[in-house]
Amino acid sequence: CETCSEEEAKYRCPRCMKYSCSLLCVKKHKLALSCNGVRDKTAFVSVNEFTDLNLLSDYRFLEDVGRTADAAARHPTVHSPTTKKLLYCLRNKARRCNIDLRTLPVGFTKRRENSTTFNCMEKKFYWHLKLVFPHCHAEYTLKGVPDDKTLTDILKPYIDPVESDPVVCQRLRIYTMSPQSDVQILMKIENRKQNSIRYNELDASRSLLDNLKGKIIIEYPTLFVVLKTLKNDMVVLGQDASEPAENSDSESSSLSSMEEGEIRDSL
């Protein structure tokens, strides 16, 4: 048993493949690793390990996807003028704040979860927000976060040694014991190739709205809270020496503007 290391293992978790000896150890491992125990149907399987059982599983998975897509297309809210109007209004308000907000079709999980609203009286967004703490394998969902709230205030109930909830503080102990200067807040850059994932570093002292300006948001923001001293695979844009793409783009844009100027002068 990988939980108690005392008894002979009898069960294996379909999700994380951890061995357990009893129901108690199963519950403990689910709590410690935030594991739901449900097999990941989209997990990668190498060709050497691919069997007829995997083929049948994939076939059934595609059938389920087809049924879900068909049910979503038939959902009455898809064709509801009110729903479309609200989404259009939300995207339009975000565009005025220099935020490229994009929404998914009905049926997608993020579309169902999203509770972001815009208060016309206060002229303020109340965001649906997800916080991810990779070093502790923890995720928290916040609803109704005002856009003028700073990231520091948003994180206080989670990683502040004094103001955080005792239960949450214990789970995120590695964060609460680290100095605030070591905490780094990242957000994934959308519309990049799968093998070129990059993150923007956000300013904790600034408001949520200021940090979201000029960025693409799909349904709602997801913030990754990491520690600089601990190794992680998240590459921050501008800090990767092997990627001169941004510089080359800016240089090409400046060159093109110079060429346009020369053309105008010649005309």
C-alpha positions in Angstrom: 0.0 0.0 0.0 1.4 3.4 -1.1 -0.5 5.2 1.6 0.2 3.4 4.8 3.1 1.2 3.6 2.0 -1.5 6.1 -0.6 -3.8 4.4 -0.6 -5.7 1.1 -2.2 -3.6 -1.6 -5.6 -4.8 -2.9 -6.8 -1.9 -5.0 -5.3 0.3 -7.6 -6.7 3.8 -8.4 -7.9 4.0 -12.0 -6.9 7.7 -12.1 -3.4 8.0 -10.6 -2.5 4.2 -10.4 -1.7 4.4 -6.7 -2.0 1.1 -4.7 -4.2 0.9 -1.6 -5.0 -1.7 0.9 -8.4 -0.5 2.3 -11.2 2.0 1.9 -9.6 4.2 4.5 -6.3 4.4 2.6 -8.2 5.0 -0.7 -10.0 8.0 0.9 -6.7 9.3 2.4 -4.9 9.1 -1.0 -7.8 10.9 -2.7 -7.7 13.7 -0.1 -3.9 14.0 -0.2 -3.6 14.1 -4.0 -6.9 15.7 -4.8 -7.7 12.6 -6.8 -11.3 11.8 -7.8 -10.6 8.2 -8.6 -12.2 8.4 -12.1 -10.1 7.0 -14.9 -8.8 9.5 -17.4 -10.2 8.4 -20.7 -8.0 10.9 -22.6 -4.7 9.7 -21.0 -1.9 9.0 -23.4 -1.3 5.3 -24.2 1.8 4.3 -26.2 1.4 2.1 -29.3 3.3 -0.8 -27.6 0.7 -0.8 -24.7 -2.4 -0.2 -26.9 -4.8 -3.2 -26.7 -8.3 -4.0 -28.0 -9.6 -2.8 -24.6 -8.1 0.6 -25.2 -9.6 0.7 -28.7 -13.0 -0.2 -27.3 -12.6 2.5 -24.6 -11.7 5.1 -27.2 -14.7 4.1 -29.3 -17.1 4.5 -26.4 -15.5 7.8 -25.5 -16.1 9.2 -29.0 -19.7 8.0 -28.8 -20.2 9.8 -25.5 -18.7 13.0 -27.0 -21.0 12.7 -30.0 -24.1 12.3 -27.7 -23.0 15.3 -25.5 -22.4 17.5 -28.5 -25.8 16.6 -30.0 -27.5 17.3 -26.7 -25.7 20.6 -26.4 -26.8 21.6 -29.9 -30.4 20.8 -28.9 -30.3 22.7 -25.6 -32.8 25.5 -25.6 -30.4 28.1 -24.2 -28.2 27.8 -27.3 -30.9 29.5 -29.4 -32.1 31.8 -26.7 -31.9 35.5 -27.8 -31.4 36.5 -24.2 -28.4 34.3 -23.6 -26.8 35.5 -26.8 -27.5 39.1 -25.9 -25.9 38.8 -22.5 -22.8 37.1 -23.8 -22.5 39.7 -26.5 -22.8 42.5 -23.9 -20.2 40.8 -21.7 -17.7 40.5 -24.5 -18.4 44.0 -25.6 -17.8 45.4 -22.1 -14.6 43.5 -21.8 -13.4 44.8 -25.2 -13.9 48.3 -24.0 -11.5 47.5 -21.1 -9.0 46.1 -23.6 -9.7 42.5 -22.7 -10.3 39.9 -25.4 -13.0 37.8 -23.7 -14.0 34.7 -25.6 -16.8 32.3 -24.8 -17.3 28.7 -25.5 -20.4 26.9 -26.9 -23.0 25.6 -24.5 -22.0 22.1 -23.2 -18.4 22.9 -22.5 -17.5 22.7 -18.8 -16.0 26.2 -18.6 -19.1 27.6 -20.2 -21.3 25.9 -17.5 -19.0 27.0 -14.7 -18.6 30.6 -15.7 -20.4 33.0 -13.4 -18.8 36.2 -14.5 -21.1 39.2 -14.6 -20.9 43.0 -15.3 -22.6 45.4 -13.0 -23.8 48.3 -15.2 -24.5 50.5 -12.1 -21.0 50.2 -10.7 -19.4 49.7 -14.2 -17.4 46.9 -12.8 -16.8 43.2 -13.6 -17.4 40.5 -11.0 -15.2 37.7 -12.3 -15.4 34.0 -11.9 -11.8 33.1 -11.0 -9.8 29.9 -10.6 -6.6 29.7 -8.4 -4.2 26.9 -9.0 -1.4 26.0 -6.6 0.7 23.5 -8.5 3.2 22.8 -5.7 0.4 21.5 -3.5 -1.9 20.1 -6.2 -4.7 22.3 -5.1 -7.3 24.3 -6.9 -9.9 26.8 -5.6 -12.7 28.5 -7.5 -13.8 32.1 -6.6 -17.1 33.7 -7.7 -17.9 37.4 -7.8 -14.4 38.7 -7.5 -14.5 42.5 -8.2 -12.2 43.7 -10.9 -10.7 46.5 -8.8 -9.4 44.0 -6.1 -5.6 43.5 -6.1 -4.1 40.1 -6.6 -2.5 40.4 -3.2 -5.9 40.8 -1.5 -7.3 37.9 -3.5 -4.6 35.6 -2.3 -4.7 36.7 1.4 -7.3 34.1 2.4 -5.1 31.4 1.0 -1.4 32.1 1.6 -1.3 34.9 4.1 0.2 33.5 7.4 -2.2 35.6 9.5 -5.4 36.1 7.5 -5.7 32.7 5.7 -8.1 30.0 6.7 -6.5 27.5 9.1 -7.5 24.5 7.0 -6.4 26.1 3.7 -3.3 27.4 5.3 -2.3 23.9 6.4 -2.8 22.5 2.9 -0.9 25.4 1.3 1.8 25.3 4.0 4.7 25.5 1.6 3.3 28.8 0.3 2.5 30.4 3.7 6.0 29.6 5.0 7.6 31.2 2.0 8.3 35.0 1.8 5.8 37.0 -0.2 8.7 38.1 -2.6 9.0 34.4 -3.6 5.4 34.1 -4.7 4.9 34.4 -8.5 1.5 34.7 -10.2 1.2 33.4 -13.8 -1.5 33.2 -16.4 -1.3 31.0 -19.5 -1.1 32.8 -22.8 -3.9 31.6 -25.1 -3.6 30.9 -28.9 -0.1 29.4 -28.8 1.0 26.1 -30.2 0.8 23.1 -27.9 4.5 22.7 -27.8 5.1 26.4 -27.1 3.1 27.0 -24.0 4.1 30.3 -22.3 2.8 32.3 -19.3 2.5 36.0 -18.4 3.7 37.1 -15.0 1.1 39.3 -13.3 1.7 42.1 -10.9 0.3 41.2 -7.4 0.2 44.9 -6.3 -2.1 45.8 -9.2 -5.8 45.2 -9.6 -7.3 42.2 -11.4 -8.6 44.4 -14.2 -5.2 46.0 -14.8 -3.6 42.6 -15.0 -6.1 41.3 -17.5 -5.8 44.2 -19.9 -4.3 43.3 -23.3 -4.8 39.6 -22.8 -7.0 36.9 -24.2 -9.4 35.3 -21.7 -11.4 32.1 -22.5 -14.5 32.3 -20.3 -12.7 33.2 -17.1 -9.1 33.8 -15.8 -7.1 30.9 -14.3 -4.2 32.1 -12.2 -1.2 29.8 -11.3 0.5 30.6 -8.0 4.0 29.3 -8.0 7.2 29.8 -5.9 10.3 31.0 -7.7 12.6 28.9 -5.6 10.9 25.6 -6.5 11.4 24.1 -10.0 8.4 24.1 -12.3 7.8 23.6 -16.0 6.1 26.9 -16.6 8.1 29.2 -18.9 7.4 32.9 -18.4 7.3 34.9 -21.7 10.4 37.0 -22.0 12.5 34.9 -19.6 13.3 32.1 -22.1 16.7 32.9 -23.7 16.1 30.4 -26.5 13.0 32.2 -27.7 13.7 35.4 -29.6 10.2 35.3 -31.3 8.8 38.3 -29.5 11.9 40.4 -30.4 11.8 39.3 -34.0 8.1 40.2 -34.2 8.7 43.7 -32.7 11.7 44.2 -35.0 9.7 43.2 -38.1 6.8 45.5 -37.1 9.2 48.4 -36.6 10.9 47.6 -40.0 7.5 47.5 -41.7 6.5 50.8 -40.2 9.8 52.3 -41.4 9.1 51.0 -44.9 5.6 52.4 -44.9 7.1 55.8 -43.9 9.6 55.6 -46.8 6.8 54.7 -49.2 4.7 57.7 -48.0 7.7 60.0 -48.4 8.4 58.8 -51.9 4.7 59.4 -52.8 
